[in-house]
Amino acid sequence: MARPGEGGAPGSKGGGVRVPPRACLAPARACGLGPVRPVLAGWAPGRPWPDSPPAPGIEELCAKREELSRQIQQEEEEKNKLQNDIRLLTEKLARVNESLARKMATRNEFEKTIAETEAAYTKILESSQTLLNVLKKEAGNLSRATELKSSITKES
């Protein structure tokens, strides 16, 4: 049996070495914080745990830390997902902008070609109208000349 002050479970007379509560040590290592060492004067691993209970609320603090670590991990995963979504959307936006620029340039070429074609067509119509007017005038002149010639021939 252990002598008083040598260790053992609180309220027991048995001996043995008490260690810090495991519920808090394992998650601390999982979080990358390393082993948690109790801050009690004179205690060292392998030595009996002092008869005084651990600091009040330490397990509650460990639980809160673990919950906070879980929330941090979730938010980091969400952040990574959002950054990936932003990257994908940025790439998609760049592709759409390039496609839009090509289509706008093609549309501008169509507008230029249409304007040039309409101008040429208008010139052709004007030239045709001028030619038609010249032909009508010449036809009238020929008609008068023919009538004049036939009247001269009839008189002779």
Secondary structure, DSSP 8 states (H G I E B T S, - for coil): ---TTS--STT----------HHHHHHHHHTT--------TT--TTS---SS---TTHHHHHHHHHHHHHHHHHHHHHHHHHHHHHHHHHHHHHHHHHHHHHHHHHHHHHHHHHHHHHHHHHHHHHHHHHHHHHHHHHHHHHHHHHHHHHHHHHH-
